[in-house]
C-alpha cells in the first residue's frame, strides 16, 4: 500500500497518508498546508509580523551607502 510521509527535521515522521490513487492520498494543497503547519512550529521567524522577526530583519539589514 502506498504511503506519503511528512517528515520534520531530525527525520521525525509528522504525518502519514496511506492510500492509492483516488483515495487516501494527499492533495498538493493538503501537503502545502502540512508543510506550512510544520514550518510554523519549527521556525521562529515564520510570521514576519512579530516584533522578534522585525527586530531580526532590522538588525540584519545593511544601511545603504550615502549618495552624493
mmCIF file of the N, C-alpha and C atoms, coordinates in Angstrom:
data_MODEL
# 
_entry.id   MODEL 
# 
loop_
_atom_site.group_PDB 
_atom_site.id 
_atom_site.type_symbol 
_atom_site.label_atom_id 
_atom_site.label_alt_id 
_atom_site.label_comp_id 
_atom_site.label_asym_id 
_atom_site.label_entity_id 
_atom_site.label_seq_id 
_atom_site.pdbx_PDB_ins_code 
_atom_site.Cartn_x 
_atom_site.Cartn_y 
_atom_site.Cartn_z 
_atom_site.occupancy 
_atom_site.B_iso_or_equiv 
_atom_site.pdbx_formal_charge 
_atom_site.auth_seq_id 
_atom_site.auth_comp_id 
_atom_site.auth_asym_id 
_atom_site.auth_atom_id 
_atom_site.pdbx_PDB_model_num 
ATOM 1   N N  . UNK A 1 1  ? 0.845  -1.163 0.000  1.00 0.00 ? 1  UNK A N  1 
ATOM 2   C CA . UNK A 1 1  ? 0.000  0.000  0.000  1.00 0.00 ? 1  UNK A CA 1 
ATOM 3   C C  . UNK A 1 1  ? 0.903  1.243  0.000  1.00 0.00 ? 1  UNK A C  1 
ATOM 4   N N  . UNK A 1 2  ? 0.644  2.211  -0.879 1.00 0.00 ? 2  UNK A N  1 
ATOM 5   C CA . UNK A 1 2  ? 1.460  3.423  -0.946 1.00 0.00 ? 2  UNK A CA 1 
ATOM 6   C C  . UNK A 1 2  ? 1.301  4.309  0.291  1.00 0.00 ? 2  UNK A C  1 
ATOM 7   N N  . UNK A 1 3  ? 2.408  4.927  0.690  1.00 0.00 ? 3  UNK A N  1 
ATOM 8   C CA . UNK A 1 3  ? 2.411  5.842  1.829  1.00 0.00 ? 3  UNK A CA 1 
ATOM 9   C C  . UNK A 1 3  ? 3.034  7.169  1.406  1.00 0.00 ? 3  UNK A C  1 
ATOM 10  N N  . UNK A 1 4  ? 2.553  8.252  1.976  1.00 0.00 ? 4  UNK A N  1 
ATOM 11  C CA . UNK A 1 4  ? 3.166  9.565  1.826  1.00 0.00 ? 4  UNK A CA 1 
ATOM 12  C C  . UNK A 1 4  ? 3.460  10.071 3.227  1.00 0.00 ? 4  UNK A C  1 
ATOM 13  N N  . UNK A 1 5  ? 4.707  10.468 3.456  1.00 0.00 ? 5  UNK A N  1 
ATOM 14  C CA . UNK A 1 5  ? 5.126  10.921 4.777  1.00 0.00 ? 5  UNK A CA 1 
ATOM 15  C C  . UNK A 1 5  ? 5.460  12.409 4.745  1.00 0.00 ? 5  UNK A C  1 
ATOM 16  N N  . UNK A 1 6  ? 5.073  13.107 5.787  1.00 0.00 ? 6  UNK A N  1 
ATOM 17  C CA . UNK A 1 6  ? 5.532  14.474 6.019  1.00 0.00 ? 6  UNK A CA 1 
ATOM 18  C C  . UNK A 1 6  ? 6.546  14.356 7.143  1.00 0.00 ? 6  UNK A C  1 
ATOM 19  N N  . UNK A 1 7  ? 7.805  14.715 6.833  1.00 0.00 ? 7  UNK A N  1 
ATOM 20  C CA . UNK A 1 7  ? 8.901  14.465 7.759  1.00 0.00 ? 7  UNK A CA 1 
ATOM 21  C C  . UNK A 1 7  ? 9.448  15.788 8.289  1.00 0.00 ? 7  UNK A C  1 
ATOM 22  N N  . UNK A 1 8  ? 9.561  15.876 9.614  1.00 0.00 ? 8  UNK A N  1 
ATOM 23  C CA . UNK A 1 8  ? 10.113 17.050 10.282 1.00 0.00 ? 8  UNK A CA 1 
ATOM 24  C C  . UNK A 1 8  ? 11.631 16.901 10.391 1.00 0.00 ? 8  UNK A C  1 
ATOM 25  N N  . UNK A 1 9  ? 12.330 17.987 10.738 1.00 0.00 ? 9  UNK A N  1 
ATOM 26  C CA . UNK A 1 9  ? 13.784 17.871 10.930 1.00 0.00 ? 9  UNK A CA 1 
ATOM 27  C C  . UNK A 1 9  ? 14.126 16.787 11.952 1.00 0.00 ? 9  UNK A C  1 
ATOM 28  N N  . UNK A 1 10 ? 15.232 16.124 11.711 1.00 0.00 ? 10 UNK A N  1 
ATOM 29  C CA . UNK A 1 10 ? 15.631 15.009 12.556 1.00 0.00 ? 10 UNK A CA 1 
ATOM 30  C C  . UNK A 1 10 ? 14.958 13.719 12.132 1.00 0.00 ? 10 UNK A C  1 
ATOM 31  N N  . UNK A 1 11 ? 14.361 13.730 10.934 1.00 0.00 ? 11 UNK A N  1 
ATOM 32  C CA . UNK A 1 11 ? 13.649 12.580 10.371 1.00 0.00 ? 11 UNK A CA 1 
ATOM 33  C C  . UNK A 1 11 ? 12.532 12.078 11.285 1.00 0.00 ? 11 UNK A C  1 
ATOM 34  N N  . UNK A 1 12 ? 11.816 13.011 11.873 1.00 0.00 ? 12 UNK A N  1 
ATOM 35  C CA . UNK A 1 12 ? 10.665 12.676 12.701 1.00 0.00 ? 12 UNK A CA 1 
ATOM 36  C C  . UNK A 1 12 ? 9.425  12.685 11.809 1.00 0.00 ? 12 UNK A C  1 
ATOM 37  N N  . UNK A 1 13 ? 8.711  11.574 11.783 1.00 0.00 ? 13 UNK A N  1 
ATOM 38  C CA . UNK A 1 13 ? 7.507  11.476 10.960 1.00 0.00 ? 13 UNK A CA 1 
ATOM 39  C C  . UNK A 1 13 ? 6.413  12.310 11.620 1.00 0.00 ? 13 UNK A C  1 
ATOM 40  N N  . UNK A 1 14 ? 5.981  13.344 10.907 1.00 0.00 ? 14 UNK A N  1 
ATOM 41  C CA . UNK A 1 14 ? 4.990  14.273 11.430 1.00 0.00 ? 14 UNK A CA 1 
ATOM 42  C C  . UNK A 1 14 ? 3.581  13.846 11.048 1.00 0.00 ? 14 UNK A C  1 
ATOM 43  N N  . UNK A 1 15 ? 3.424  13.320 9.838  1.00 0.00 ? 15 UNK A N  1 
ATOM 44  C CA . UNK A 1 15 ? 2.097  12.909 9.370  1.00 0.00 ? 15 UNK A CA 1 
ATOM 45  C C  . UNK A 1 15 ? 2.257  11.809 8.331  1.00 0.00 ? 15 UNK A C  1 
ATOM 46  N N  . UNK A 1 16 ? 1.289  10.894 8.295  1.00 0.00 ? 16 UNK A N  1 
ATOM 47  C CA . UNK A 1 16 ? 1.318  9.774  7.355  1.00 0.00 ? 16 UNK A CA 1 
ATOM 48  C C  . UNK A 1 16 ? -0.009 9.716  6.608  1.00 0.00 ? 16 UNK A C  1 
ATOM 49  N N  . UNK A 1 17 ? 0.079  9.624  5.290  1.00 0.00 ? 17 UNK A N  1 
ATOM 50  C CA . UNK A 1 17 ? -1.092 9.380  4.454  1.00 0.00 ? 17 UNK A CA 1 
ATOM 51  C C  . UNK A 1 17 ? -0.932 7.988  3.856  1.00 0.00 ? 17 UNK A C  1 
ATOM 52  N N  . UNK A 1 18 ? -1.995 7.196  3.914  1.00 0.00 ? 18 UNK A N  1 
ATOM 53  C CA . UNK A 1 18 ? -1.960 5.840  3.388  1.00 0.00 ? 18 UNK A CA 1 
ATOM 54  C C  . UNK A 1 18 ? -3.092 5.703  2.386  1.00 0.00 ? 18 UNK A C  1 
ATOM 55  N N  . UNK A 1 19 ? -2.752 5.326  1.150  1.00 0.00 ? 19 UNK A N  1 
ATOM 56  C CA . UNK A 1 19 ? -3.819 5.131  0.194  1.00 0.00 ? 19 UNK A CA 1 
ATOM 57  C C  . UNK A 1 19 ? -3.336 5.025  -1.231 1.00 0.00 ? 19 UNK A C  1 
ATOM 58  N N  . UNK A 1 20 ? -4.264 4.697  -2.095 1.00 0.00 ? 20 UNK A N  1 
ATOM 59  C CA . UNK A 1 20 ? -3.989 4.536  -3.513 1.00 0.00 ? 20 UNK A CA 1 
ATOM 60  C C  . UNK A 1 20 ? -4.307 5.821  -4.264 1.00 0.00 ? 20 UNK A C  1 
ATOM 61  N N  . UNK A 1 21 ? -4.400 5.746  -5.574 1.00 0.00 ? 21 UNK A N  1 
ATOM 62  C CA . UNK A 1 21 ? -4.518 6.920  -6.423 1.00 0.00 ? 21 UNK A CA 1 
ATOM 63  C C  . UNK A 1 21 ? -5.726 7.791  -6.091 1.00 0.00 ? 21 UNK A C  1 
ATOM 64  N N  . UNK A 1 22 ? -6.912 7.232  -5.942 1.00 0.00 ? 22 UNK A N  1 
ATOM 65  C CA . UNK A 1 22 ? -8.126 8.030  -5.772 1.00 0.00 ? 22 UNK A CA 1 
ATOM 66  C C  . UNK A 1 22 ? -8.576 8.185  -4.327 1.00 0.00 ? 22 UNK A C  1 
ATOM 67  N N  . UNK A 1 23 ? -8.035 7.425  -3.409 1.00 0.00 ? 23 UNK A N  1 
ATOM 68  C CA . UNK A 1 23 ? -8.465 7.563  -2.009 1.00 0.00 ? 23 UNK A CA 1 
ATOM 69  C C  . UNK A 1 23 ? -7.255 7.439  -1.098 1.00 0.00 ? 23 UNK A C  1 
ATOM 70  N N  . UNK A 1 24 ? -7.237 8.258  -0.099 1.00 0.00 ? 24 UNK A N  1 
ATOM 71  C CA . UNK A 1 24 ? -6.198 8.170  0.914  1.00 0.00 ? 24 UNK A CA 1 
ATOM 72  C C  . UNK A 1 24 ? -4.934 8.957  0.637  1.00 0.00 ? 24 UNK A C  1 
ATOM 73  N N  . UNK A 1 25 ? -4.766 9.437  -0.610 1.00 0.00 ? 25 UNK A N  1 
ATOM 74  C CA . UNK A 1 25 ? -3.562 10.202 -0.916 1.00 0.00 ? 25 UNK A CA 1 
ATOM 75  C C  . UNK A 1 25 ? -3.802 11.677 -0.666 1.00 0.00 ? 25 UNK A C  1 
ATOM 76  N N  . UNK A 1 26 ? -2.782 12.417 -0.235 1.00 0.00 ? 26 UNK A N  1 
ATOM 77  C CA . UNK A 1 26 ? -2.969 13.850 -0.009 1.00 0.00 ? 26 UNK A CA 1 
ATOM 78  C C  . UNK A 1 26 ? -2.983 14.619 -1.323 1.00 0.00 ? 26 UNK A C  1 
ATOM 79  N N  . UNK A 1 27 ? -3.743 15.671 -1.349 1.00 0.00 ? 27 UNK A N  1 
ATOM 80  C CA . UNK A 1 27 ? -3.708 16.573 -2.499 1.00 0.00 ? 27 UNK A CA 1 
ATOM 81  C C  . UNK A 1 27 ? -2.496 17.492 -2.330 1.00 0.00 ? 27 UNK A C  1 
ATOM 82  N N  . UNK A 1 28 ? -2.069 18.153 -3.399 1.00 0.00 ? 28 UNK A N  1 
ATOM 83  C CA . UNK A 1 28 ? -0.971 19.120 -3.237 1.00 0.00 ? 28 UNK A CA 1 
ATOM 84  C C  . UNK A 1 28 ? -1.312 20.200 -2.204 1.00 0.00 ? 28 UNK A C  1 
ATOM 85  N N  . UNK A 1 29 ? -2.573 20.594 -2.123 1.00 0.00 ? 29 UNK A N  1 
ATOM 86  C CA . UNK A 1 29 ? -2.980 21.596 -1.150 1.00 0.00 ? 29 UNK A CA 1 
ATOM 87  C C  . UNK A 1 29 ? -2.842 21.067 0.273  1.00 0.00 ? 29 UNK A C  1 
ATOM 88  N N  . UNK A 1 30 ? -3.189 19.810 0.500  1.00 0.00 ? 30 UNK A N  1 
ATOM 89  C CA . UNK A 1 30 ? -3.031 19.223 1.836  1.00 0.00 ? 30 UNK A CA 1 
ATOM 90  C C  . UNK A 1 30 ? -1.556 19.166 2.232  1.00 0.00 ? 30 UNK A C  1 
ATOM 91  N N  . UNK A 1 31 ? -0.694 18.795 1.299  1.00 0.00 ? 31 UNK A N  1 
ATOM 92  C CA . UNK A 1 31 ? 0.747  18.766 1.599  1.00 0.00 ? 31 UNK A CA 1 
ATOM 93  C C  . UNK A 1 31 ? 1.259  20.165 1.882  1.00 0.00 ? 31 UNK A C  1 
ATOM 94  N N  . UNK A 1 32 ? 0.788  21.142 1.121  1.00 0.00 ? 32 UNK A N  1 
ATOM 95  C CA . UNK A 1 32 ? 1.187  22.532 1.349  1.00 0.00 ? 32 UNK A CA 1 
ATOM 96  C C  . UNK A 1 32 ? 0.771  22.978 2.747  1.00 0.00 ? 32 UNK A C  1 
ATOM 97  N N  . UNK A 1 33 ? -0.465 22.646 3.153  1.00 0.00 ? 33 UNK A N  1 
ATOM 98  C CA . UNK A 1 33 ? -0.940 23.001 4.490  1.00 0.00 ? 33 UNK A CA 1 
ATOM 99  C C  . UNK A 1 33 ? -0.111 22.312 5.580  1.00 0.00 ? 33 UNK A C  1 
ATOM 100 N N  . UNK A 1 34 ? 0.218  21.032 5.364  1.00 0.00 ? 34 UNK A N  1 
ATOM 101 C CA . UNK A 1 34 ? 1.023  20.294 6.341  1.00 0.00 ? 34 UNK A CA 1 
ATOM 102 C C  . UNK A 1 34 ? 2.408  20.916 6.502  1.00 0.00 ? 34 UNK A C  1 
ATOM 103 N N  . UNK A 1 35 ? 3.025  21.281 5.378  1.00 0.00 ? 35 UNK A N  1 
ATOM 104 C CA . UNK A 1 35 ? 4.349  21.888 5.454  1.00 0.00 ? 35 UNK A CA 1 
ATOM 105 C C  . UNK A 1 35 ? 4.277  23.284 6.061  1.00 0.00 ? 35 UNK A C  1 
ATOM 106 N N  . UNK A 1 36 ? 3.201  24.014 5.785  1.00 0.00 ? 36 UNK A N  1 
ATOM 107 C CA . UNK A 1 36 ? 3.016  25.327 6.395  1.00 0.00 ? 36 UNK A CA 1 
ATOM 108 C C  . UNK A 1 36 ? 2.895  25.190 7.911  1.00 0.00 ? 36 UNK A C  1 
ATOM 109 N N  . UNK A 1 37 ? 2.112  24.237 8.355  1.00 0.00 ? 37 UNK A N  1 
ATOM 110 C CA . UNK A 1 37 ? 1.957  24.000 9.793  1.00 0.00 ? 37 UNK A CA 1 
ATOM 111 C C  . UNK A 1 37 ? 3.281  23.575 10.426 1.00 0.00 ? 37 UNK A C  1 
ATOM 112 N N  . UNK A 1 38 ? 4.016  22.723 9.753  1.00 0.00 ? 38 UNK A N  1 
ATOM 113 C CA . UNK A 1 38 ? 5.302  22.263 10.256 1.00 0.00 ? 38 UNK A CA 1 
ATOM 114 C C  . UNK A 1 38 ? 6.281  23.432 10.385 1.00 0.00 ? 38 UNK A C  1 
ATOM 115 N N  . UNK A 1 39 ? 6.353  24.275 9.374  1.00 0.00 ? 39 UNK A N  1 
ATOM 116 C CA . UNK A 1 39 ? 7.258  25.428 9.437  1.00 0.00 ? 39 UNK A CA 1 
ATOM 117 C C  . UNK A 1 39 ? 6.830  26.413 10.513 1.00 0.00 ? 39 UNK A C  1 
ATOM 118 N N  . UNK A 1 40 ? 5.543  26.562 10.700 1.00 0.00 ? 40 UNK A N  1 
ATOM 119 C CA . UNK A 1 40 ? 5.051  27.461 11.751 1.00 0.00 ? 40 UNK A CA 1 
ATOM 120 C C  . UNK A 1 40 ? 5.530  26.984 13.123 1.00 0.00 ? 40 UNK A C  1 
ATOM 121 N N  . UNK A 1 41 ? 5.588  25.668 13.307 1.00 0.00 ? 41 UNK A N  1 
ATOM 122 C CA . UNK A 1 41 ? 6.006  25.118 14.601 1.00 0.00 ? 41 UNK A CA 1 
ATOM 123 C C  . UNK A 1 41 ? 7.512  25.130 14.802 1.00 0.00 ? 41 UNK A C  1 
ATOM 124 N N  . UNK A 1 42 ? 8.312  24.968 13.730 1.00 0.00 ? 42 UNK A N  1 
ATOM 125 C CA . UNK A 1 42 ? 9.757  24.813 13.909 1.00 0.00 ? 42 UNK A CA 1 
ATOM 126 C C  . UNK A 1 42 ? 10.557 26.073 13.604 1.00 0.00 ? 42 UNK A C  1 
ATOM 127 N N  . UNK A 1 43 ? 9.980  27.033 12.897 1.00 0.00 ? 43 UNK A N  1 
ATOM 128 C CA . UNK A 1 43 ? 10.709 28.246 12.528 1.00 0.00 ? 43 UNK A CA 1 
ATOM 129 C C  . UNK A 1 43 ? 10.270 29.407 13.394 1.00 0.00 ? 43 UNK A C  1 
ATOM 130 N N  . UNK A 1 44 ? 11.200 30.003 14.102 1.00 0.00 ? 44 UNK A N  1 
ATOM 131 C CA . UNK A 1 44 ? 10.866 31.132 14.970 1.00 0.00 ? 44 UNK A CA 1 
ATOM 132 C C  . UNK A 1 44 ? 10.488 32.373 14.171 1.00 0.00 ? 44 UNK A C  1 
ATOM 133 N N  . UNK A 1 45 ? 11.007 32.494 12.955 1.00 0.00 ? 45 UNK A N  1 
ATOM 134 C CA . UNK A 1 45 ? 10.739 33.676 12.147 1.00 0.00 ? 45 UNK A CA 1 
ATOM 135 C C  . UNK A 1 45 ? 9.704  33.421 11.046 1.00 0.00 ? 45 UNK A C  1 
ATOM 136 N N  . UNK A 1 46 ? 8.814  32.464 11.263 1.00 0.00 ? 46 UNK A N  1 
ATOM 137 C CA . UNK A 1 46 ? 7.825  32.136 10.233 1.00 0.00 ? 46 UNK A CA 1 
ATOM 138 C C  . UNK A 1 46 ? 6.877  33.296 9.977  1.00 0.00 ? 46 UNK A C  1 
ATOM 139 N N  . UNK A 1 47 ? 6.428  33.963 11.035 1.00 0.00 ? 47 UNK A N  1 
ATOM 140 C CA . UNK A 1 47 ? 5.496  35.078 10.897 1.00 0.00 ? 47 UNK A CA 1 
ATOM 141 C C  . UNK A 1 47 ? 6.288  36.385 10.902 1.00 0.00 ? 47 UNK A C  1 
ATOM 142 N N  . UNK A 1 48 ? 6.389  37.059 9.755  1.00 0.00 ? 48 UNK A N  1 
ATOM 143 C CA . UNK A 1 48 ? 7.211  38.259 9.693  1.00 0.00 ? 48 UNK A CA 1 
ATOM 144 C C  . UNK A 1 48 ? 6.604  39.473 10.398 1.00 0.00 ? 48 UNK A C  1 
ATOM 145 N N  . UNK A 1 49 ? 5.389  39.346 10.909 1.00 0.00 ? 49 UNK A N  1 
ATOM 146 C CA . UNK A 1 49 ? 4.747  40.487 11.563 1.00 0.00 ? 49 UNK A CA 1 
ATOM 147 C C  . UNK A 1 49 ? 5.033  40.554 13.061 1.00 0.00 ? 49 UNK A C  1 
ATOM 148 N N  . UNK A 1 50 ? 5.721  39.563 13.614 1.00 0.00 ? 50 UNK A N  1 
ATOM 149 C CA . UNK A 1 50 ? 6.032  39.604 15.041 1.00 0.00 ? 50 UNK A CA 1 
ATOM 150 C C  . UNK A 1 50 ? 7.176  40.576 15.306 1.00 0.00 ? 50 UNK A C  1 
ATOM 151 N N  . UNK A 1 51 ? 7.229  41.070 16.502 1.00 0.00 ? 51 UNK A N  1 
ATOM 152 C CA . UNK A 1 51 ? 8.271  42.028 16.873 1.00 0.00 ? 51 UNK A CA 1 
ATOM 153 C C  . UNK A 1 51 ? 9.666  41.409 16.780 1.00 0.00 ? 51 UNK A C  1 
ATOM 154 N N  . UNK A 1 52 ? 9.788  40.136 17.149 1.00 0.00 ? 52 UNK A N  1 
ATOM 155 C CA . UNK A 1 52 ? 11.089 39.466 17.093 1.00 0.00 ? 52 UNK A CA 1 
ATOM 156 C C  . UNK A 1 52 ? 11.590 39.362 15.660 1.00 0.00 ? 52 UNK A C  1 
ATOM 157 N N  . UNK A 1 53 ? 10.701 39.017 14.735 1.00 0.00 ? 53 UNK A N  1 
ATOM 158 C CA . UNK A 1 53 ? 11.096 38.899 13.337 1.00 0.00 ? 53 UNK A CA 1 
ATOM 159 C C  . UNK A 1 53 ? 11.459 40.267 12.765 1.00 0.00 ? 53 UNK A C  1 
ATOM 160 N N  . UNK A 1 54 ? 10.712 41.295 13.116 1.00 0.00 ? 54 UNK A N  1 
ATOM 161 C CA . UNK A 1 54 ? 11.032 42.646 12.641 1.00 0.00 ? 54 UNK A CA 1 
ATOM 162 C C  . UNK A 1 54 ? 12.389 43.099 13.171 1.00 0.00 ? 54 UNK A C  1 
ATOM 163 N N  . UNK A 1 55 ? 12.654 42.840 14.448 1.00 0.00 ? 55 UNK A N  1 
ATOM 164 C CA . UNK A 1 55 ? 13.940 43.226 15.036 1.00 0.00 ? 55 UNK A CA 1 
ATOM 165 C C  . UNK A 1 55 ? 15.091 42.497 14.342 1.00 0.00 ? 55 UNK A C  1 
ATOM 166 N N  . UNK A 1 56 ? 14.905 41.220 14.052 1.00 0.00 ? 56 UNK A N  1 
ATOM 167 C CA . UNK A 1 56 ? 15.940 40.454 13.358 1.00 0.00 ? 56 UNK A CA 1 
ATOM 168 C C  . UNK A 1 56 ? 16.154 40.993 11.948 1.00 0.00 ? 56 UNK A C  1 
ATOM 169 N N  . UNK A 1 57 ? 15.078 41.383 11.273 1.00 0.00 ? 57 UNK A N  1 
ATOM 170 C CA . UNK A 1 57 ? 15.173 41.938 9.914  1.00 0.00 ? 57 UNK A CA 1 
ATOM 171 C C  . UNK A 1 57 ? 15.949 43.260 9.950  1.00 0.00 ? 57 UNK A C  1 
ATOM 172 N N  . UNK A 1 58 ? 15.619 44.119 10.901 1.00 0.00 ? 58 UNK A N  1 
ATOM 173 C CA . UNK A 1 58 ? 16.293 45.411 11.006 1.00 0.00 ? 58 UNK A CA 1 
ATOM 174 C C  . UNK A 1 58 ? 17.761 45.222 11.363 1.00 0.00 ? 58 UNK A C  1 
ATOM 175 N N  . UNK A 1 59 ? 18.048 44.302 12.255 1.00 0.00 ? 59 UNK A N  1 
ATOM 176 C CA . UNK A 1 59 ? 19.443 44.040 12.653 1.00 0.00 ? 59 UNK A CA 1 
ATOM 177 C C  . UNK A 1 59 ? 20.254 43.477 11.496 1.00 0.00 ? 59 UNK A C  1 
ATOM 178 N N  . UNK A 1 60 ? 19.621 42.705 10.625 1.00 0.00 ? 60 UNK A N  1 
ATOM 179 C CA . UNK A 1 60 ? 20.332 42.071 9.530  1.00 0.00 ? 60 UNK A CA 1 
ATOM 180 C C  . UNK A 1 60 ? 20.448 42.987 8.315  1.00 0.00 ? 60 UNK A C  1 
ATOM 181 N N  . UNK A 1 61 ? 19.626 44.017 8.236  1.00 0.00 ? 61 UNK A N  1 
ATOM 182 C CA . UNK A 1 61 ? 19.666 44.885 7.063  1.00 0.00 ? 61 UNK A CA 1 
ATOM 183 C C  . UNK A 1 61 ? 20.911 45.772 7.094  1.00 0.00 ? 61 UNK A C  1 
ATOM 184 N N  . UNK A 1 62 ? 21.486 45.922 5.945  1.00 0.00 ? 62 UNK A N  1 
ATOM 185 C CA . UNK A 1 62 ? 22.705 46.722 5.808  1.00 0.00 ? 62 UNK A CA 1 
ATOM 186 C C  . UNK A 1 62 ? 22.292 48.126 5.360  1.00 0.00 ? 62 UNK A C  1 
ATOM 187 N N  . UNK A 1 63 ? 22.797 49.166 6.016  1.00 0.00 ? 63 UNK A N  1 
ATOM 188 C CA . UNK A 1 63 ? 22.427 50.524 5.588  1.00 0.00 ? 63 UNK A CA 1 
ATOM 189 C C  . UNK A 1 63 ? 22.985 50.818 4.198  1.00 0.00 ? 63 UNK A C  1 
ATOM 190 N N  . UNK A 1 64 ? 22.196 51.560 3.426  1.00 0.00 ? 64 UNK A N  1 
ATOM 191 C CA . UNK A 1 64 ? 22.624 51.924 2.079  1.00 0.00 ? 64 UNK A CA 1 
ATOM 192 C C  . UNK A 1 64 ? 23.747 52.955 2.164  1.00 0.00 ? 64 UNK A C  1 
ATOM 193 N N  . UNK A 1 65 ? 24.696 52.884 1.224  1.00 0.00 ? 65 UNK A N  1 
ATOM 194 C CA . UNK A 1 65 ? 25.778 53.879 1.226  1.00 0.00 ? 65 UNK A CA 1 
ATOM 195 C C  . UNK A 1 65 ? 25.224 55.273 0.898  1.00 0.00 ? 65 UNK A C  1 
ATOM 196 N N  . UNK A 1 66 ? 25.869 56.267 1.452  1.00 0.00 ? 66 UNK A N  1 
ATOM 197 C CA . UNK A 1 66 ? 25.425 57.641 1.224  1.00 0.00 ? 66 UNK A CA 1 
ATOM 198 C C  . UNK A 1 66 ? 25.634 58.017 -0.230 1.00 0.00 ? 66 UNK A C  1 
ATOM 199 N N  . UNK A 1 67 ? 24.630 58.644 -0.807 1.00 0.00 ? 67 UNK A N  1 
ATOM 200 C CA . UNK A 1 67 ? 24.731 59.092 -2.201 1.00 0.00 ? 67 UNK A CA 1 
ATOM 201 C C  . UNK A 1 67 ? 25.108 60.559 -2.220 1.00 0.00 ? 67 UNK A C  1 
ATOM 202 N N  . UNK A 1 68 ? 25.979 60.890 -3.083 1.00 0.00 ? 68 UNK A N  1 
ATOM 203 C CA . UNK A 1 68 ? 26.304 62.308 -3.111 1.00 0.00 ? 68 UNK A CA 1 
ATOM 204 C C  . UNK A 1 68 ? 27.395 62.688 -3.992 1.00 0.00 ? 68 UNK A C  1 
# 
